[in-house]
Amino acid sequence: MTLETVRDPATLIEITELVDRLLDAIDGELTSRSRVVDGLLDLRLVAADMPEMVAQVDDCLTSLPGNTAITNRLWMEMLGEFRNAATN
């Protein structure tokens, strides 16, 4: 069974829409670490049936730098990777 056969189109759309909402909420140079963690946990919940994406979210959560803030550049790069994973 390939990844293509287990992907639910509705889940992929939901992931894409969530990523778009998270990207729209980015403003300035920094985002609070807690907001990034919340966004990643939301992605993890939506992608619960996609083990590869859950693993990707878990990797991001464990390697998240900083104590209080994350650069928006890094946050946008992470979100871009999730969007690409959902659309490819």
Biopython code that builds the backbone (N, CA, C, O; Angstrom):
import numpy as np
from Bio.PDB.StructureBuilder import StructureBuilder

atoms = [
    (1, "MET", "N", (0.847, -1.164, 0.000)),
    (1, "MET", "CA", (0.000, 0.000, 0.000)),
    (1, "MET", "C", (0.903, 1.241, 0.000)),
    (1, "MET", "O", (1.801, 1.364, 0.832)),
    (2, "THR", "N", (0.659, 2.127, -0.914)),
    (2, "THR", "CA", (1.461, 3.349, -0.993)),
    (2, "THR", "C", (0.827, 4.453, -0.172)),
    (2, "THR", "O", (-0.326, 4.347, 0.247)),
    (3, "LEU", "N", (1.581, 5.502, 0.053)),
    (3, "LEU", "CA", (1.077, 6.643, 0.798)),
    (3, "LEU", "C", (-0.130, 7.248, 0.097)),
    (3, "LEU", "O", (-1.047, 7.743, 0.751)),
    (4, "GLU", "N", (-0.133, 7.210, -1.226)),
    (4, "GLU", "CA", (-1.234, 7.796, -1.988)),
    (4, "GLU", "C", (-2.557, 7.095, -1.711)),
    (4, "GLU", "O", (-3.607, 7.736, -1.763)),
    (5, "THR", "N", (-2.536, 5.799, -1.418)),
    (5, "THR", "CA", (-3.778, 5.078, -1.221)),
    (5, "THR", "C", (-4.352, 5.275, 0.176)),
    (5, "THR", "O", (-5.535, 5.008, 0.388)),
    (6, "VAL", "N", (-3.554, 5.732, 1.131)),
    (6, "VAL", "CA", (-4.062, 5.901, 2.486)),
    (6, "VAL", "C", (-4.365, 7.352, 2.823)),
    (6, "VAL", "O", (-4.883, 7.631, 3.905)),
    (7, "ARG", "N", (-4.061, 8.269, 1.940)),
    (7, "ARG", "CA", (-4.320, 9.685, 2.184)),
    (7, "ARG", "C", (-5.784, 10.009, 1.951)),
    (7, "ARG", "O", (-6.332, 9.741, 0.882)),
    (8, "ASP", "N", (-6.397, 10.579, 2.949)),
    (8, "ASP", "CA", (-7.791, 11.002, 2.859)),
    (8, "ASP", "C", (-7.814, 12.429, 2.319)),
    (8, "ASP", "O", (-7.263, 13.331, 2.951)),
    (9, "PRO", "N", (-8.437, 12.650, 1.166)),
    (9, "PRO", "CA", (-8.465, 13.997, 0.589)),
    (9, "PRO", "C", (-9.040, 15.053, 1.530)),
    (9, "PRO", "O", (-8.578, 16.194, 1.532)),
    (10, "ALA", "N", (-10.030, 14.690, 2.318)),
    (10, "ALA", "CA", (-10.619, 15.655, 3.252)),
    (10, "ALA", "C", (-9.604, 16.069, 4.317)),
    (10, "ALA", "O", (-9.554, 17.233, 4.714)),
    (11, "THR", "N", (-8.799, 15.116, 4.773)),
    (11, "THR", "CA", (-7.762, 15.423, 5.759)),
    (11, "THR", "C", (-6.714, 16.343, 5.159)),
    (11, "THR", "O", (-6.255, 17.278, 5.814)),
    (12, "LEU", "N", (-6.335, 16.084, 3.922)),
    (12, "LEU", "CA", (-5.336, 16.925, 3.261)),
    (12, "LEU", "C", (-5.850, 18.354, 3.100)),
    (12, "LEU", "O", (-5.098, 19.312, 3.277)),
    (13, "ILE", "N", (-7.115, 18.494, 2.768)),
    (13, "ILE", "CA", (-7.710, 19.830, 2.649)),
    (13, "ILE", "C", (-7.739, 20.513, 4.005)),
    (13, "ILE", "O", (-7.444, 21.703, 4.112)),
    (14, "GLU", "N", (-8.093, 19.765, 5.039)),
    (14, "GLU", "CA", (-8.136, 20.330, 6.388)),
    (14, "GLU", "C", (-6.748, 20.789, 6.841)),
    (14, "GLU", "O", (-6.612, 21.844, 7.460)),
    (15, "ILE", "N", (-5.730, 20.004, 6.533)),
    (15, "ILE", "CA", (-4.352, 20.381, 6.876)),
    (15, "ILE", "C", (-3.963, 21.647, 6.129)),
    (15, "ILE", "O", (-3.411, 22.572, 6.724)),
    (16, "THR", "N", (-4.242, 21.696, 4.847)),
    (16, "THR", "CA", (-3.907, 22.867, 4.036)),
    (16, "THR", "C", (-4.607, 24.115, 4.557)),
    (16, "THR", "O", (-3.995, 25.179, 4.653)),
    (17, "GLU", "N", (-5.881, 23.989, 4.893)),
    (17, "GLU", "CA", (-6.627, 25.136, 5.418)),
    (17, "GLU", "C", (-6.082, 25.589, 6.764)),
    (17, "GLU", "O", (-6.001, 26.789, 7.026)),
    (18, "LEU", "N", (-5.706, 24.640, 7.626)),
    (18, "LEU", "CA", (-5.127, 24.993, 8.918)),
    (18, "LEU", "C", (-3.798, 25.709, 8.732)),
    (18, "LEU", "O", (-3.539, 26.722, 9.382)),
    (19, "VAL", "N", (-2.959, 25.188, 7.848)),
    (19, "VAL", "CA", (-1.669, 25.836, 7.572)),
    (19, "VAL", "C", (-1.906, 27.251, 7.052)),
    (19, "VAL", "O", (-1.213, 28.182, 7.463)),
    (20, "ASP", "N", (-2.860, 27.421, 6.166)),
    (20, "ASP", "CA", (-3.156, 28.755, 5.638)),
    (20, "ASP", "C", (-3.596, 29.708, 6.748)),
    (20, "ASP", "O", (-3.182, 30.867, 6.769)),
    (21, "ARG", "N", (-4.434, 29.227, 7.671)),
    (21, "ARG", "CA", (-4.874, 30.071, 8.794)),
    (21, "ARG", "C", (-3.697, 30.439, 9.693)),
    (21, "ARG", "O", (-3.589, 31.577, 10.150)),
    (22, "LEU", "N", (-2.818, 29.474, 9.943)),
    (22, "LEU", "CA", (-1.647, 29.749, 10.776)),
    (22, "LEU", "C", (-0.708, 30.744, 10.097)),
    (22, "LEU", "O", (-0.142, 31.618, 10.754)),
    (23, "LEU", "N", (-0.547, 30.610, 8.793)),
    (23, "LEU", "CA", (0.289, 31.565, 8.055)),
    (23, "LEU", "C", (-0.320, 32.962, 8.076)),
    (23, "LEU", "O", (0.402, 33.948, 8.218)),
    (24, "ASP", "N", (-1.634, 33.054, 7.938)),
    (24, "ASP", "CA", (-2.311, 34.356, 7.960)),
    (24, "ASP", "C", (-2.164, 35.057, 9.306)),
    (24, "ASP", "O", (-2.196, 36.286, 9.371)),
    (25, "ALA", "N", (-2.005, 34.290, 10.377)),
    (25, "ALA", "CA", (-1.906, 34.864, 11.727)),
    (25, "ALA", "C", (-0.506, 35.380, 12.046)),
    (25, "ALA", "O", (-0.311, 36.028, 13.074)),
    (26, "ILE", "N", (0.468, 35.106, 11.185)),
    (26, "ILE", "CA", (1.841, 35.542, 11.437)),
    (26, "ILE", "C", (1.959, 37.034, 11.195)),
    (26, "ILE", "O", (1.517, 37.559, 10.173)),
    (27, "ASP", "N", (2.578, 37.709, 12.176)),
    (27, "ASP", "CA", (2.761, 39.153, 12.087)),
    (27, "ASP", "C", (4.050, 39.513, 12.824)),
    (27, "ASP", "O", (4.301, 39.015, 13.922)),
    (28, "GLY", "N", (4.853, 40.363, 12.230)),
    (28, "GLY", "CA", (6.086, 40.796, 12.866)),
    (28, "GLY", "C", (7.227, 39.829, 12.648)),
    (28, "GLY", "O", (7.220, 39.041, 11.702)),
    (29, "GLU", "N", (8.212, 39.895, 13.534)),
    (29, "GLU", "CA", (9.408, 39.064, 13.396)),
    (29, "GLU", "C", (9.397, 37.826, 14.271)),
    (29, "GLU", "O", (10.093, 36.853, 13.977)),
    (30, "LEU", "N", (8.606, 37.848, 15.358)),
    (30, "LEU", "CA", (8.598, 36.742, 16.309)),
    (30, "LEU", "C", (7.175, 36.300, 16.609)),
    (30, "LEU", "O", (6.231, 37.088, 16.542)),
    (31, "THR", "N", (7.044, 35.020, 16.941)),
    (31, "THR", "CA", (5.783, 34.461, 17.424)),
    (31, "THR", "C", (6.091, 33.769, 18.739)),
    (31, "THR", "O", (7.147, 33.157, 18.894)),
    (32, "SER", "N", (5.175, 33.867, 19.681)),
    (32, "SER", "CA", (5.412, 33.225, 20.971)),
    (32, "SER", "C", (5.559, 31.715, 20.775)),
    (32, "SER", "O", (4.887, 31.104, 19.943)),
    (33, "ARG", "N", (6.444, 31.147, 21.557)),
    (33, "ARG", "CA", (6.698, 29.714, 21.464)),
    (33, "ARG", "C", (5.412, 28.940, 21.743)),
    (33, "ARG", "O", (5.150, 27.924, 21.099)),
    (34, "SER", "N", (4.612, 29.409, 22.692)),
    (34, "SER", "CA", (3.376, 28.698, 23.023)),
    (34, "SER", "C", (2.394, 28.694, 21.849)),
    (34, "SER", "O", (1.680, 27.711, 21.646)),
    (35, "ARG", "N", (2.353, 29.773, 21.081)),
    (35, "ARG", "CA", (1.477, 29.818, 19.911)),
    (35, "ARG", "C", (1.954, 28.828, 18.842)),
    (35, "ARG", "O", (1.140, 28.176, 18.187)),
    (36, "VAL", "N", (3.264, 28.722, 18.671)),
    (36, "VAL", "CA", (3.819, 27.762, 17.710)),
    (36, "VAL", "C", (3.508, 26.340, 18.160)),
    (36, "VAL", "O", (3.090, 25.510, 17.352)),
    (37, "VAL", "N", (3.710, 26.056, 19.442)),
    (37, "VAL", "CA", (3.401, 24.724, 19.965)),
    (37, "VAL", "C", (1.917, 24.408, 19.764)),
    (37, "VAL", "O", (1.567, 23.304, 19.345)),
    (38, "ASP", "N", (1.049, 25.374, 20.063)),
    (38, "ASP", "CA", (-0.396, 25.167, 19.846)),
    (38, "ASP", "C", (-0.696, 24.850, 18.385)),
    (38, "ASP", "O", (-1.483, 23.950, 18.092)),
    (39, "GLY", "N", (-0.069, 25.587, 17.468)),
    (39, "GLY", "CA", (-0.273, 25.336, 16.047)),
    (39, "GLY", "C", (0.198, 23.950, 15.640)),
    (39, "GLY", "O", (-0.473, 23.256, 14.876)),
    (40, "LEU", "N", (1.350, 23.553, 16.152)),
    (40, "LEU", "CA", (1.873, 22.222, 15.831)),
    (40, "LEU", "C", (0.978, 21.126, 16.405)),
    (40, "LEU", "O", (0.754, 20.103, 15.759)),
    (41, "LEU", "N", (0.472, 21.337, 17.608)),
    (41, "LEU", "CA", (-0.438, 20.347, 18.195)),
    (41, "LEU", "C", (-1.751, 20.269, 17.420)),
    (41, "LEU", "O", (-2.324, 19.189, 17.274)),
    (42, "ASP", "N", (-2.226, 21.403, 16.926)),
    (42, "ASP", "CA", (-3.423, 21.388, 16.071)),
    (42, "ASP", "C", (-3.158, 20.594, 14.795)),
    (42, "ASP", "O", (-4.004, 19.812, 14.360)),
    (43, "LEU", "N", (-1.990, 20.793, 14.199)),
    (43, "LEU", "CA", (-1.625, 20.029, 12.999)),
    (43, "LEU", "C", (-1.537, 18.543, 13.316)),
    (43, "LEU", "O", (-1.985, 17.708, 12.530)),
    (44, "ARG", "N", (-0.967, 18.219, 14.449)),
    (44, "ARG", "CA", (-0.830, 16.813, 14.840)),
    (44, "ARG", "C", (-2.203, 16.165, 14.982)),
    (44, "ARG", "O", (-2.408, 15.029, 14.554)),
    (45, "LEU", "N", (-3.134, 16.887, 15.581)),
    (45, "LEU", "CA", (-4.489, 16.371, 15.764)),
    (45, "LEU", "C", (-5.184, 16.141, 14.421)),
    (45, "LEU", "O", (-5.809, 15.102, 14.212)),
    (46, "VAL", "N", (-5.074, 17.107, 13.520)),
    (46, "VAL", "CA", (-5.719, 16.990, 12.206)),
    (46, "VAL", "C", (-5.103, 15.849, 11.399)),
    (46, "VAL", "O", (-5.804, 15.160, 10.659)),
    (47, "ALA", "N", (-3.802, 15.653, 11.541)),
    (47, "ALA", "CA", (-3.089, 14.644, 10.754)),
    (47, "ALA", "C", (-2.966, 13.308, 11.482)),
    (47, "ALA", "O", (-2.094, 12.506, 11.146)),
    (48, "ALA", "N", (-3.804, 13.058, 12.454)),
    (48, "ALA", "CA", (-3.687, 11.862, 13.293)),
    (48, "ALA", "C", (-3.646, 10.559, 12.497)),
    (48, "ALA", "O", (-3.034, 9.588, 12.944)),
    (49, "ASP", "N", (-4.283, 10.520, 11.335)),
    (49, "ASP", "CA", (-4.316, 9.304, 10.519)),
    (49, "ASP", "C", (-3.157, 9.214, 9.533)),
    (49, "ASP", "O", (-3.113, 8.307, 8.702)),
    (50, "MET", "N", (-2.222, 10.151, 9.625)),
    (50, "MET", "CA", (-1.077, 10.179, 8.708)),
    (50, "MET", "C", (0.215, 10.075, 9.522)),
    (50, "MET", "O", (0.772, 11.095, 9.929)),
    (51, "PRO", "N", (0.695, 8.854, 9.763)),
    (51, "PRO", "CA", (1.852, 8.656, 10.633)),
    (51, "PRO", "C", (3.093, 9.459, 10.232)),
    (51, "PRO", "O", (3.840, 9.923, 11.094)),
    (52, "GLU", "N", (3.308, 9.621, 8.925)),
    (52, "GLU", "CA", (4.491, 10.362, 8.481)),
    (52, "GLU", "C", (4.402, 11.827, 8.898)),
    (52, "GLU", "O", (5.400, 12.417, 9.311)),
    (53, "MET", "N", (3.214, 12.414, 8.790)),
    (53, "MET", "CA", (3.056, 13.813, 9.157)),
    (53, "MET", "C", (3.088, 13.972, 10.674)),
    (53, "MET", "O", (3.636, 14.953, 11.178)),
    (54, "VAL", "N", (2.516, 13.032, 11.401)),
    (54, "VAL", "CA", (2.581, 13.077, 12.861)),
    (54, "VAL", "C", (4.036, 13.030, 13.304)),
    (54, "VAL", "O", (4.433, 13.758, 14.214)),
    (55, "ALA", "N", (4.829, 12.182, 12.672)),
    (55, "ALA", "CA", (6.257, 12.098, 13.000)),
    (55, "ALA", "C", (6.964, 13.415, 12.682)),
    (55, "ALA", "O", (7.841, 13.845, 13.430)),
    (56, "GLN", "N", (6.590, 14.047, 11.589)),
    (56, "GLN", "CA", (7.182, 15.335, 11.214)),
    (56, "GLN", "C", (6.830, 16.407, 12.251)),
    (56, "GLN", "O", (7.682, 17.211, 12.630)),
    (57, "VAL", "N", (5.588, 16.415, 12.701)),
    (57, "VAL", "CA", (5.170, 17.366, 13.744)),
    (57, "VAL", "C", (5.937, 17.089, 15.030)),
    (57, "VAL", "O", (6.422, 18.016, 15.680)),
    (58, "ASP", "N", (6.048, 15.818, 15.395)),
    (58, "ASP", "CA", (6.778, 15.461, 16.613)),
    (58, "ASP", "C", (8.233, 15.913, 16.538)),
    (58, "ASP", "O", (8.789, 16.396, 17.525)),
    (59, "ASP", "N", (8.846, 15.755, 15.373)),
    (59, "ASP", "CA", (10.225, 16.221, 15.186)),
    (59, "ASP", "C", (10.323, 17.726, 15.404)),
    (59, "ASP", "O", (11.251, 18.207, 16.056)),
    (60, "CYS", "N", (9.374, 18.458, 14.863)),
    (60, "CYS", "CA", (9.365, 19.916, 15.046)),
    (60, "CYS", "C", (9.185, 20.279, 16.514)),
    (60, "CYS", "O", (9.849, 21.183, 17.022)),
    (61, "LEU", "N", (8.295, 19.581, 17.186)),
    (61, "LEU", "CA", (8.050, 19.870, 18.598)),
    (61, "LEU", "C", (9.294, 19.605, 19.451)),
    (61, "LEU", "O", (9.600, 20.378, 20.359)),
    (62, "THR", "N", (10.003, 18.525, 19.164)),
    (62, "THR", "CA", (11.168, 18.193, 19.982)),
    (62, "THR", "C", (12.376, 19.063, 19.671)),
    (62, "THR", "O", (13.259, 19.225, 20.513)),
    (63, "SER", "N", (12.422, 19.618, 18.481)),
    (63, "SER", "CA", (13.592, 20.430, 18.115)),
    (63, "SER", "C", (13.303, 21.927, 18.111)),
    (63, "SER", "O", (14.120, 22.714, 17.631)),
    (64, "LEU", "N", (12.164, 22.322, 18.635)),
    (64, "LEU", "CA", (11.774, 23.728, 18.640)),
    (64, "LEU", "C", (12.737, 24.535, 19.503)),
    (64, "LEU", "O", (12.893, 24.251, 20.691)),
    (65, "PRO", "N", (13.381, 25.538, 18.914)),
    (65, "PRO", "CA", (14.340, 26.340, 19.681)),
    (65, "PRO", "C", (13.646, 27.400, 20.525)),
    (65, "PRO", "O", (12.448, 27.644, 20.386)),
    (66, "GLY", "N", (14.405, 28.008, 21.377)),
    (66, "GLY", "CA", (13.910, 29.154, 22.133)),
    (66, "GLY", "C", (13.097, 28.779, 23.353)),
    (66, "GLY", "O", (12.570, 27.672, 23.461)),
    (67, "ASN", "N", (13.008, 29.735, 24.275)),
    (67, "ASN", "CA", (12.226, 29.534, 25.491)),
    (67, "ASN", "C", (10.902, 30.269, 25.445)),
    (67, "ASN", "O", (9.911, 29.809, 26.012)),
    (68, "THR", "N", (10.880, 31.419, 24.766)),
    (68, "THR", "CA", (9.662, 32.218, 24.782)),
    (68, "THR", "C", (9.174, 32.619, 23.396)),
    (68, "THR", "O", (7.989, 32.904, 23.222)),
    (69, "ALA", "N", (10.067, 32.645, 22.404)),
    (69, "ALA", "CA", (9.677, 33.113, 21.068)),
    (69, "ALA", "C", (10.403, 32.336, 19.989)),
    (69, "ALA", "O", (11.495, 31.805, 20.195)),
    (70, "ILE", "N", (9.762, 32.287, 18.833)),
    (70, "ILE", "CA", (10.298, 31.626, 17.638)),
    (70, "ILE", "C", (10.305, 32.661, 16.520)),
    (70, "ILE", "O", (9.367, 33.447, 16.390)),
    (71, "THR", "N", (11.358, 32.660, 15.717)),
    (71, "THR", "CA", (11.360, 33.598, 14.595)),
    (71, "THR", "C", (10.265, 33.202, 13.610)),
    (71, "THR", "O", (10.022, 32.019, 13.374)),
    (72, "ASN", "N", (9.622, 34.190, 13.052)),
    (72, "ASN", "CA", (8.563, 33.913, 12.081)),
    (72, "ASN", "C", (9.113, 33.256, 10.829)),
    (72, "ASN", "O", (8.406, 32.506, 10.155)),
    (73, "ARG", "N", (10.355, 33.530, 10.521)),
    (73, "ARG", "CA", (10.965, 32.868, 9.352)),
    (73, "ARG", "C", (10.975, 31.356, 9.551)),
    (73, "ARG", "O", (10.600, 30.609, 8.647)),
    (74, "LEU", "N", (11.404, 30.898, 10.733)),
    (74, "LEU", "CA", (11.419, 29.460, 11.021)),
    (74, "LEU", "C", (10.006, 28.891, 11.033)),
    (74, "LEU", "O", (9.768, 27.818, 10.479)),
    (75, "TRP", "N", (9.072, 29.592, 11.655)),
    (75, "TRP", "CA", (7.684, 29.145, 11.734)),
    (75, "TRP", "C", (7.086, 29.024, 10.337)),
    (75, "TRP", "O", (6.391, 28.052, 10.040)),
    (76, "MET", "N", (7.351, 30.000, 9.483)),
    (76, "MET", "CA", (6.845, 29.957, 8.114)),
    (76, "MET", "C", (7.468, 28.808, 7.328)),
    (76, "MET", "O", (6.791, 28.173, 6.519)),
    (77, "GLU", "N", (8.748, 28.535, 7.557)),
    (77, "GLU", "CA", (9.402, 27.406, 6.878)),
    (77, "GLU", "C", (8.767, 26.082, 7.306)),
    (77, "GLU", "O", (8.516, 25.211, 6.473)),
    (78, "MET", "N", (8.510, 25.937, 8.604)),
    (78, "MET", "CA", (7.864, 24.712, 9.095)),
    (78, "MET", "C", (6.489, 24.548, 8.457)),
    (78, "MET", "O", (6.141, 23.472, 7.971)),
    (79, "LEU", "N", (5.720, 25.621, 8.464)),
    (79, "LEU", "CA", (4.377, 25.553, 7.887)),
    (79, "LEU", "C", (4.426, 25.250, 6.397)),
    (79, "LEU", "O", (3.588, 24.508, 5.884)),
    (80, "GLY", "N", (5.398, 25.817, 5.706)),
    (80, "GLY", "CA", (5.565, 25.535, 4.277)),
    (80, "GLY", "C", (5.832, 24.062, 4.027)),
    (80, "GLY", "O", (5.321, 23.485, 3.067)),
    (81, "GLU", "N", (6.638, 23.452, 4.897)),
    (81, "GLU", "CA", (6.921, 22.025, 4.749)),
    (81, "GLU", "C", (5.660, 21.181, 4.950)),
    (81, "GLU", "O", (5.436, 20.204, 4.236)),
    (82, "PHE", "N", (4.845, 21.569, 5.924)),
    (82, "PHE", "CA", (3.593, 20.828, 6.151)),
    (82, "PHE", "C", (2.633, 21.012, 4.977)),
    (82, "PHE", "O", (1.950, 20.075, 4.565)),
    (83, "ARG", "N", (2.594, 22.216, 4.455)),
    (83, "ARG", "CA", (1.711, 22.471, 3.293)),
    (83, "ARG", "C", (2.167, 21.640, 2.097)),
    (83, "ARG", "O", (1.346, 21.036, 1.409)),
    (84, "ASN", "N", (3.479, 21.611, 1.850)),
    (84, "ASN", "CA", (4.018, 20.801, 0.749)),
    (84, "ASN", "C", (3.717, 19.320, 0.951)),
    (84, "ASN", "O", (3.360, 18.619, 0.004)),
    (85, "ALA", "N", (3.861, 18.847, 2.183)),
    (85, "ALA", "CA", (3.585, 17.434, 2.466)),
    (85, "ALA", "C", (2.117, 17.109, 2.205)),
    (85, "ALA", "O", (1.793, 16.009, 1.756)),
    (86, "ALA", "N", (1.242, 18.051, 2.480)),
    (86, "ALA", "CA", (-0.192, 17.808, 2.277)),
    (86, "ALA", "C", (-0.603, 17.897, 0.825)),
    (86, "ALA", "O", (-1.580, 17.271, 0.415)),
    (87, "THR", "N", (0.130, 18.668, 0.046)),
    (87, "THR", "CA", (-0.273, 18.856, -1.357)),
    (87, "THR", "C", (0.485, 17.955, -2.310)),
    (87, "THR", "O", (0.112, 17.858, -3.480)),
    (88, "ASN", "N", (1.528, 17.298, -1.856)),
    (88, "ASN", "CA", (2.306, 16.403, -2.747)),
    (88, "ASN", "C", (1.990, 14.962, -2.488)),
    (88, "ASN", "O", (2.548, 14.080, -3.141)),
]
sb = StructureBuilder()
sb.init_structure("model")
sb.init_model(0)
sb.init_chain("A")
sb.init_seg("    ")
for serial, (resi, resn, name, xyz) in enumerate(atoms, 1):
    if name == "N":
        sb.init_residue(resn, " ", resi, " ")
    sb.init_atom(name, np.array(xyz, "f"), 0.0, 1.0, " ", f" {name:<3s}", serial, name[0])
structure = sb.get_structure()
